[in-house]
Amino acid sequence: MTDEWNGNSLATALAGENPDAIESCNRTDVWVKGEHILQICFTLRDNPEFGFDLLNSLTAVDYLDYFEVVYHITSLKKNASAVIKTKVGQGRNNPVLASVVNVWRGADYQEREVWDLFGITFEGHPNHKRLFLWEGYPGHPLRKDYITYDQSINSEERG
């Protein structure tokens, strides 16, 4: 069974090297300030105390006022896992975050999926294009403010 890092313990350990990077934490998760996410991810991978060498998943959540990007990571050597989160696009404006493809190569498709479906841009991504939808598709369908073509027609017909 994989051991899960306690969010409070992980935040304390990370704050030792990056005191300004931690926004908050709870028993299970750590929230990192968006401008520090790349630095924190390199620390989580390269520091022997952590050794998180695998990105299990990268996804996003739309909270109407902002987006949250969620990283599930694992240390295979230490048989440990952790959850890192960051808020981006406060007020739904310009959701941009640094790409972590240079930290974990597996982030490539996952960042493309998040961009395609939520519209969060990952700066520095080597192949930032749509993954599921075609180029020119209007919008990002997992955003809560996304209106499908059919819904807009139905609302116009109802009048």
PEJO-V56560 format. One line per field, one symbol per residue. ss: DSSP state (h for helix, s for strand, l for the rest). psi: psi as a letter, one per 40 degrees, with the letter a starting at -180 (. if undefined). Layout:
BEGIN
ss->???
psi->???
END
This chain:
BEGIN
ss->llssllhhhhhhhhhhhllllsssslllsssslhhhhhhhhhhhhhlllllllsssssssssllllsssssssssllllssssssssslhhhlllsssllllllllhhhhhhhhhhhhllssslllllllllllllllllllllllllhhhhhhhhhhl
psi->hhhhhhdddddddddddgdedhdiiaddihhhhdeeddddddddddhddcfgehhdihaihhfddiihhhhhiihddefiiihhiiiifheehghhiiiededhdeecdddddddddeehhhheheggiiddiihehhaheeidehhidddddddddd.
END
